[in-house]
Amino acid sequence: MTIAEILLQDFDIEISNTRRTLERVPEDQNDFKCHDKSMPLGKLAMHCATLPLFGYYIVEDEGMDMAAPKRPHIPLVFTTREAALQQLDEAAAKCRASLAAASDEHLSAPWKFSYGEMLISNVPRSLTFRQLFFNHMVHHTAQLGVYLRLNDIPVPALYGPSADEQWTPPTK
């Protein structure tokens, strides 16, 4: 198996989990925050929906300097659940296609992530993809699950059963 094929196995599961969580986001709670330091629900939902673009940038770009980004900032404005899901589907399709086309050599090359002169990471692109995209998306999708619970909305079973749903292991 190639590096891309291995990453795509996880990619499909994580996108499915994020989609299933976004499908439950209420359309009337955009400003809900579980703590003053927390991100509002609508913004968090859109962050989850657009995160696959970060995965795409990791595969496509030579690196990223957060102090001088070359990519446009995507507004994280939640309007409807359907719009969030469409954003996720579009971003995921773009990321998946890019990852599927990537060679082992490309995914093994270092990917520099910095904030100006401060180096954040400079490890192989495949590790960056796992750490900065997958882990980031899993973290925020789980955070969104907490927001659902606090609003008495059933939480999907993602990695095992939730209090609301039985779990069905992925078949892929």
VMD Tcl script that draws the C-alpha trace (Angstrom):
set ca {
  {0.00 0.00 0.00}
  {1.12 3.52 -0.69}
  {1.21 6.23 1.96}
  {-1.75 7.90 0.25}
  {-3.79 4.68 0.31}
  {-3.17 4.28 4.03}
  {-4.08 7.92 4.76}
  {-7.21 7.63 2.60}
  {-8.53 4.80 4.80}
  {-8.49 7.13 7.80}
  {-9.63 10.08 5.70}
  {-12.87 8.42 4.66}
  {-13.68 7.44 8.26}
  {-12.90 10.88 9.69}
  {-14.87 12.74 7.01}
  {-17.83 10.41 7.63}
  {-17.62 11.06 11.38}
  {-17.43 14.81 10.87}
  {-20.35 14.70 8.43}
  {-22.50 12.67 10.83}
  {-21.79 15.18 13.58}
  {-22.49 18.22 11.37}
  {-25.81 16.66 10.32}
  {-27.02 17.25 13.90}
  {-25.94 20.86 14.35}
  {-28.98 22.97 15.24}
  {-29.71 25.93 13.00}
  {-30.84 28.19 15.84}
  {-27.87 27.98 18.22}
  {-25.07 29.74 16.27}
  {-23.94 31.80 19.26}
  {-24.06 29.01 21.86}
  {-20.81 28.67 23.80}
  {-20.22 26.25 26.65}
  {-17.66 28.62 28.17}
  {-16.56 32.22 27.62}
  {-13.28 30.95 26.12}
  {-15.07 28.53 23.77}
  {-15.75 29.06 20.09}
  {-19.42 29.72 19.24}
  {-21.28 26.67 17.91}
  {-21.86 28.06 14.40}
  {-18.21 29.03 13.96}
  {-17.06 25.65 15.31}
  {-19.36 23.83 12.88}
  {-17.95 25.77 9.95}
  {-14.39 25.21 11.17}
  {-15.09 21.45 11.08}
  {-16.69 21.77 7.64}
  {-13.73 23.62 6.15}
  {-10.82 21.78 7.81}
  {-10.31 19.42 4.84}
  {-9.04 22.47 2.96}
  {-6.14 22.58 5.41}
  {-5.41 18.95 4.52}
  {-5.50 19.96 0.86}
  {-3.02 22.80 1.52}
  {-0.68 20.37 3.30}
  {-0.65 18.09 0.25}
  {-0.53 20.83 -2.39}
  {1.59 23.63 -0.92}
  {5.30 23.57 -0.14}
  {4.66 24.87 3.38}
  {2.66 27.46 5.27}
  {3.60 30.63 7.11}
  {0.64 31.61 9.28}
  {2.08 35.16 9.61}
  {1.85 35.63 5.83}
  {-0.72 33.15 4.49}
  {-0.91 32.71 0.71}
  {-4.39 31.17 0.80}
  {-7.52 33.26 1.44}
  {-9.11 33.03 4.87}
  {-12.48 31.31 4.66}
  {-15.20 33.03 6.68}
  {-16.57 30.66 9.32}
  {-20.17 31.82 9.16}
  {-22.81 29.16 9.73}
  {-26.01 29.82 7.79}
  {-27.66 26.42 7.46}
  {-26.83 22.82 8.19}
  {-27.12 22.04 4.47}
  {-24.61 24.79 3.58}
  {-22.15 23.43 6.17}
  {-22.50 19.91 4.78}
  {-22.01 21.18 1.23}
  {-18.86 23.01 2.34}
  {-17.57 19.81 3.97}
  {-18.36 17.71 0.89}
  {-16.61 20.16 -1.46}
  {-13.55 20.58 0.76}
  {-13.30 16.83 1.38}
  {-13.56 16.00 -2.34}
  {-10.77 18.46 -3.13}
  {-8.55 17.11 -0.36}
  {-9.26 13.46 -1.17}
  {-8.44 13.90 -4.87}
  {-5.19 15.66 -4.05}
  {-4.17 13.03 -1.52}
  {-5.06 10.16 -3.87}
  {-2.78 11.65 -6.53}
  {0.19 12.19 -4.17}
  {3.25 9.97 -4.49}
  {5.13 8.42 -1.59}
  {8.05 10.70 -2.41}
  {5.84 13.80 -2.20}
  {4.23 12.69 1.07}
  {7.65 11.89 2.55}
  {9.08 15.35 1.88}
  {9.25 17.83 4.78}
  {6.44 20.37 5.06}
  {7.44 23.58 6.85}
  {4.78 25.14 9.06}
  {5.71 28.41 10.73}
  {4.51 31.68 12.13}
  {7.02 34.12 10.73}
  {10.43 33.16 12.14}
  {8.89 30.75 14.67}
  {9.07 27.20 13.35}
  {6.04 25.15 14.38}
  {6.82 21.99 12.46}
  {9.06 20.72 9.68}
  {8.36 17.00 9.44}
  {7.29 14.77 6.53}
  {4.10 15.89 4.81}
  {2.37 12.60 5.72}
  {3.03 13.16 9.43}
  {1.92 16.77 9.14}
  {-1.27 15.60 7.44}
  {-1.97 13.19 10.31}
  {-1.03 15.53 13.14}
  {-2.21 18.92 11.92}
  {-5.18 17.89 9.81}
  {-6.56 14.57 11.11}
  {-5.92 15.22 14.80}
  {-7.17 18.79 14.45}
  {-10.39 17.63 12.78}
  {-10.95 14.80 15.29}
  {-10.44 17.27 18.15}
  {-12.96 19.79 16.84}
  {-15.50 17.15 15.78}
  {-15.38 15.75 19.32}
  {-15.72 19.28 20.69}
  {-18.81 19.70 18.51}
  {-20.18 16.49 20.08}
  {-19.91 18.14 23.51}
  {-21.89 21.12 22.21}
  {-24.56 18.73 20.92}
  {-24.76 16.99 24.32}
  {-25.09 20.33 26.15}
  {-28.00 21.23 23.86}
  {-29.68 17.84 24.45}
  {-29.11 16.75 20.86}
  {-28.24 13.05 20.34}
  {-24.51 12.52 19.91}
  {-23.45 10.18 17.08}
  {-21.49 7.03 17.85}
  {-18.14 7.73 16.20}
  {-15.47 5.47 17.71}
  {-17.72 3.37 19.85}
  {-21.27 3.68 21.18}
  {-22.50 7.00 22.51}
  {-25.21 7.33 25.15}
  {-27.61 7.86 22.24}
  {-26.50 5.38 19.57}
  {-25.00 1.97 19.10}
  {-21.77 1.85 17.13}
  {-21.28 0.13 13.82}
  {-17.61 -0.35 12.91}
  {-16.53 1.02 9.53}
  {-16.65 -1.60 6.79}
  {-13.88 -0.13 4.62}
}
mol new
graphics top color blue
foreach p $ca { graphics top sphere $p radius 0.5 }
foreach p [lrange $ca 0 end-1] q [lrange $ca 1 end] { graphics top cylinder $p $q radius 0.2 }
display resetview
